Amino acid sequence: MPIDQLVALLENESVREALVIVYERSDGGTEELEWSDVRDSLSSDQWGTLIEREVLVSAGTGFAIAEPDQVERLLAGDDSSERTGTGDEPSEHTGLDDIESPSWTSADKAAGVFALFLFAGYWNAQIRNIVASVESVVLGPVAEFVPFHLIIVFLAVVTGLYSTILQSRLMDREKLEEYKQRMEDLRERKEAATERGDDAALERIQEEQIAAAGDQFGMFKLQFRPMVWIMLLTIPVFLWLRWKVRGGHLGAGETGLVVPLAGSVTWQQSLVGPMQTWIVWYFVCSMAARQLIQKTLDLRTGSSS
């Protein structure tokens, strides 16, 4: 293995711990090892990683370190420099790669503030009426000719398309996957250290977990950024539907729906728990629309696999 690849590999704390154990058990790389020789101290994933990355290579009946001299120099350098620094200052190396914290643009922040204002319309009738009056300029004429249940279908499709595209465009899936992968690596290494009773490794891993505490906030910012823009459309639509149903603005013949099991129900009747019929109908149409749009346009909204 080239020296630069080996250096990069040793930046992973789990791999470094595994290689130290393998180096010691193999008497400095001079003896062959089998899985049974190290299973009390290594996890199968650690052992497999060393073989997969060709740090360990097949030799006779077992495995041997491919470049024992390089490994010896790097491990010696790791102990003298990375872990103890210059000898005068404590090391700040935690084995974690820096992940650039996501930042919101001025437009993102402005959208977030306006979304909060719109959200207040759920409780403030004045805001709700203002939003509904603006939307009624566009939707009012349509509502005179199209049945209310079809208007809900149309709005669910529009908001589903809008939200799916925005989530696909604005979600940084690669960075989100980096956060998730680092948390998974810490969890696996902690489990392996616990199994072999390595208190020193557990202490280092706990320090890394503290250092990585900001990952949770970073993931939240990544996931919530597209939601802010999505709410700019979905909240007004929802407010207009609420104003239409609960404000008495439906036509005389638009009383409700006929649904399976429940039969004929009114729009304001509780259908699923406390949720009224119009809310359930909108959510069902919205979820169906999003699934269809994602499959049709082949859009991904979560982290990469």
C-alpha positions as CSV (number, residue, x, y, z in Angstrom):
1,M,0.0,0.0,0.0
2,P,1.4,3.5,-0.9
3,I,2.5,5.4,2.2
4,D,0.0,8.3,1.6
5,Q,-2.9,5.8,1.5
6,L,-1.7,4.2,4.7
7,V,-1.4,7.6,6.4
8,A,-4.9,8.5,5.3
9,L,-6.2,5.2,6.6
10,L,-4.6,5.7,10.0
11,E,-6.5,8.9,10.5
12,N,-9.4,6.7,11.3
13,E,-9.2,6.0,15.0
14,S,-10.8,2.6,14.7
15,V,-8.3,1.4,12.1
16,R,-5.4,2.8,14.0
17,E,-6.4,0.9,17.2
18,A,-6.9,-2.3,15.2
19,L,-3.5,-2.0,13.5
20,V,-1.7,-1.3,16.9
21,I,-3.2,-4.6,18.2
22,V,-2.3,-6.5,15.1
23,Y,1.2,-5.1,15.0
24,E,1.8,-6.1,18.7
25,R,0.2,-9.6,18.3
26,S,2.3,-10.3,15.1
27,D,5.6,-9.4,17.0
28,G,6.2,-6.3,14.9
29,G,4.8,-7.8,11.7
30,T,7.1,-10.8,11.7
31,E,4.5,-13.5,12.4
32,E,1.3,-14.5,10.6
33,L,-2.0,-14.0,12.3
34,E,-5.5,-15.6,12.0
35,W,-8.8,-14.1,13.1
36,S,-8.8,-16.4,16.1
37,D,-5.6,-14.7,17.3
38,V,-7.2,-11.2,17.6
39,R,-10.9,-11.8,17.9
40,D,-10.8,-11.0,21.7
41,S,-9.6,-7.5,20.9
42,L,-10.9,-6.6,17.4
43,S,-14.3,-6.5,15.9
44,S,-14.9,-8.4,12.7
45,D,-15.4,-5.1,10.9
46,Q,-12.0,-3.9,12.0
47,W,-10.3,-7.1,10.9
48,G,-12.2,-7.0,7.6
49,T,-11.2,-3.4,6.9
50,L,-7.5,-4.2,7.4
51,I,-7.8,-7.0,4.9
52,E,-9.9,-5.1,2.4
53,R,-7.5,-2.2,2.4
54,E,-4.6,-4.6,2.0
55,V,-2.9,-3.6,5.2
56,L,-3.0,-7.3,5.9
57,V,-2.3,-9.7,3.1
58,S,-2.6,-13.4,2.8
59,A,0.5,-15.3,3.7
60,G,0.6,-19.0,4.0
61,T,-2.0,-20.2,6.4
62,G,-2.8,-16.7,7.9
63,F,-2.3,-13.0,7.3
64,A,0.7,-10.8,7.6
65,I,1.2,-7.0,7.7
66,A,2.0,-6.0,4.1
67,E,4.5,-3.2,4.9
68,P,5.7,-3.8,8.5
69,D,8.5,-1.2,8.3
70,Q,6.1,1.5,7.1
71,V,3.6,0.6,9.8
72,E,6.2,0.7,12.5
73,R,7.4,4.2,11.4
74,L,3.9,5.5,11.2
75,L,2.8,4.1,14.5
76,A,5.9,5.4,16.2
77,G,5.3,8.8,14.6
78,D,1.7,8.7,15.6
79,D,2.6,8.1,19.3
80,S,5.3,10.8,19.4
81,S,3.6,13.6,17.4
82,E,-0.1,13.1,16.8
83,R,-0.9,12.0,20.3
84,T,1.5,14.0,22.4
85,G,2.1,16.9,20.0
86,T,5.5,18.6,20.7
87,G,5.6,17.3,24.2
88,D,4.9,20.8,25.7
89,E,1.2,21.0,24.7
90,P,-1.6,18.6,25.0
91,S,-2.8,17.1,21.7
92,E,-6.1,18.2,20.3
93,H,-6.3,15.3,17.8
94,T,-9.5,13.4,18.2
95,G,-9.5,11.3,15.1
96,L,-12.4,13.2,13.6
97,D,-12.3,14.7,10.2
98,D,-13.7,18.3,10.1
99,I,-17.0,18.6,8.5
100,E,-17.7,22.2,7.4
101,S,-20.8,23.4,9.2
102,P,-23.6,24.3,6.9
103,S,-24.6,28.0,6.8
104,W,-27.8,29.7,5.8
105,T,-27.8,32.5,3.3
106,S,-29.5,35.8,4.0
107,A,-32.4,34.6,1.7
108,D,-32.7,31.4,3.8
109,K,-33.0,33.5,7.0
110,A,-35.5,35.9,5.5
111,A,-37.6,33.0,4.3
112,G,-37.4,31.5,7.8
113,V,-38.7,34.7,9.4
114,F,-41.5,35.0,7.0
115,A,-42.5,31.4,7.4
116,L,-42.8,32.0,11.2
117,F,-45.0,35.0,10.4
118,L,-47.2,32.8,8.3
119,F,-47.2,30.0,10.9
120,A,-48.7,32.5,13.4
121,G,-51.8,32.5,11.1
122,Y,-52.9,29.2,12.6
123,W,-53.8,31.1,15.8
124,N,-54.1,34.7,14.6
125,A,-57.4,35.2,12.6
126,Q,-56.2,38.5,11.2
127,I,-53.1,37.0,9.6
128,R,-55.2,34.1,8.4
129,N,-57.8,36.3,6.8
130,I,-55.1,38.4,5.0
131,V,-53.5,35.3,3.6
132,A,-56.8,33.8,2.6
133,S,-58.0,37.0,0.9
134,V,-54.8,37.2,-1.2
135,E,-55.1,33.5,-2.3
136,S,-58.8,33.9,-3.0
137,V,-57.9,36.3,-5.8
138,V,-56.5,33.2,-7.7
139,L,-58.4,30.3,-6.2
140,G,-61.8,32.0,-5.7
141,P,-62.8,31.9,-9.4
142,V,-61.6,28.3,-9.7
143,A,-63.6,27.3,-6.6
144,E,-66.8,28.4,-8.3
145,F,-66.5,25.8,-11.0
146,V,-64.5,23.0,-9.5
147,P,-65.7,20.8,-6.6
148,F,-63.9,21.4,-3.3
149,H,-62.5,17.9,-3.1
150,L,-60.8,18.3,-6.5
151,I,-59.4,21.7,-5.5
152,I,-57.7,19.9,-2.5
153,V,-56.3,17.3,-4.9
154,F,-54.9,20.1,-7.2
155,L,-53.4,22.0,-4.3
156,A,-51.9,18.7,-2.9
157,V,-50.2,18.0,-6.2
158,V,-48.9,21.5,-6.6
159,T,-47.4,21.6,-3.1
160,G,-46.1,18.0,-3.5
161,L,-44.3,19.0,-6.7
162,Y,-42.9,22.2,-5.2
163,S,-41.7,20.6,-1.9
164,T,-40.2,17.5,-3.6
165,I,-38.2,19.6,-6.1
166,L,-37.0,22.0,-3.4
167,Q,-36.0,19.2,-1.0
168,S,-34.1,17.5,-3.7
169,R,-32.3,20.7,-4.8
170,L,-31.6,22.2,-1.4
171,M,-30.7,19.1,0.6
172,D,-27.0,18.5,0.8
173,R,-27.1,14.7,0.8
174,E,-23.4,14.2,0.7
175,K,-22.8,16.3,3.8
176,L,-25.7,14.7,5.6
177,E,-24.3,11.3,4.8
178,E,-20.9,12.4,6.2
179,Y,-22.6,13.3,9.5
180,K,-24.5,10.0,9.6
181,Q,-21.5,8.0,8.7
182,R,-19.3,9.6,11.4
183,M,-22.0,8.9,14.1
184,E,-22.2,5.3,12.9
185,D,-18.4,4.9,13.0
186,L,-18.3,6.2,16.6
187,R,-21.1,3.9,17.6
188,E,-19.4,0.8,16.1
189,R,-16.0,1.7,17.6
190,K,-17.6,2.2,21.0
191,E,-19.3,-1.2,20.8
192,A,-16.0,-2.9,19.8
193,A,-14.1,-1.2,22.6
194,T,-16.8,-2.2,25.1
195,E,-16.6,-5.8,23.9
196,R,-12.9,-6.0,24.4
197,G,-12.9,-4.0,27.6
198,D,-10.6,-1.3,26.3
199,D,-11.1,1.5,28.8
200,A,-8.5,3.8,27.1
201,A,-10.2,3.5,23.8
202,L,-13.6,4.1,25.4
203,E,-12.2,7.3,26.9
204,R,-10.9,8.5,23.6
205,I,-14.2,7.7,21.8
206,Q,-16.2,9.6,24.5
207,E,-14.0,12.6,23.9
208,E,-14.7,12.3,20.2
209,Q,-18.4,12.0,20.9
210,I,-18.3,15.3,22.9
211,A,-16.3,16.9,20.1
212,A,-18.9,15.7,17.6
213,A,-21.9,17.0,19.6
214,G,-22.3,19.8,17.0
215,D,-23.1,17.2,14.4
216,Q,-26.7,17.0,15.6
217,F,-27.2,20.7,15.1
218,G,-25.4,20.6,11.7
219,M,-27.8,17.8,10.6
220,F,-30.8,19.8,11.9
221,K,-29.7,22.9,9.8
222,L,-29.2,20.7,6.7
223,Q,-32.6,19.1,7.0
224,F,-34.6,22.2,8.1
225,R,-33.3,24.5,5.3
226,P,-35.5,23.1,2.5
227,M,-38.4,22.9,5.0
228,V,-38.3,26.7,5.4
229,W,-38.8,27.3,1.7
230,I,-41.5,24.5,1.5
231,M,-43.5,26.2,4.3
232,L,-43.7,29.4,2.3
233,L,-46.2,27.7,0.0
234,T,-47.7,24.9,2.1
235,I,-48.7,27.1,5.1
236,P,-50.7,29.7,2.9
237,V,-52.4,26.8,1.2
238,F,-53.3,25.2,4.5
239,L,-54.5,28.5,5.9
240,W,-56.7,29.0,2.8
241,L,-58.3,25.6,3.2
242,R,-58.9,26.2,6.9
243,W,-60.5,29.6,6.1
244,K,-62.6,28.0,3.4
245,V,-63.9,25.1,5.6
246,R,-64.1,26.6,9.1
247,G,-65.0,30.1,8.0
248,G,-68.2,29.0,6.3
249,H,-67.0,29.8,2.7
250,L,-68.0,26.5,1.1
251,G,-70.8,26.2,-1.4
252,A,-74.2,24.9,-0.3
253,G,-73.6,21.5,-1.9
254,E,-70.1,21.0,-0.7
255,T,-70.8,19.2,2.5
256,G,-68.2,16.5,2.6
257,L,-67.0,13.2,1.2
258,V,-67.9,9.6,1.1
259,V,-65.0,7.6,2.4
260,P,-64.5,3.8,2.9
261,L,-65.6,2.4,6.3
262,A,-66.7,5.8,7.6
263,G,-69.3,6.4,4.8
264,S,-70.6,10.0,4.3
265,V,-68.7,12.5,6.4
266,T,-68.7,16.3,6.6
267,W,-65.6,18.3,6.0
268,Q,-65.3,19.4,9.6
269,Q,-66.1,15.9,11.1
270,S,-63.3,14.2,13.0
271,L,-62.2,11.3,10.8
272,V,-58.8,10.1,12.1
273,G,-58.6,10.9,15.8
274,P,-59.0,14.7,16.2
275,M,-58.1,15.4,12.6
276,Q,-61.0,16.6,10.5
277,T,-62.0,15.2,7.1
278,W,-60.5,18.1,5.0
279,I,-57.1,17.7,6.8
280,V,-57.0,13.9,6.3
281,W,-58.0,14.3,2.6
282,Y,-55.3,16.9,2.0
283,F,-52.6,14.8,3.7
284,V,-53.6,11.6,1.8
285,C,-53.6,13.4,-1.5
286,S,-50.3,15.2,-0.7
287,M,-48.5,12.0,0.3
288,A,-49.7,10.1,-2.8
289,A,-48.7,13.0,-5.0
290,R,-45.2,13.2,-3.5
291,Q,-44.6,9.5,-4.0
292,L,-45.8,9.7,-7.6
293,I,-43.7,12.7,-8.3
294,Q,-40.5,11.2,-6.8
295,K,-40.9,8.1,-8.8
296,T,-41.8,9.9,-12.0
297,L,-39.0,12.5,-11.9
298,D,-36.6,10.1,-10.1
299,L,-35.9,12.6,-7.4
300,R,-34.2,11.8,-4.1
301,T,-35.1,13.8,-1.0
302,G,-33.1,11.9,1.7
303,S,-29.4,11.1,2.2
304,S,-27.6,9.1,-0.4
305,S,-27.3,5.4,0.1
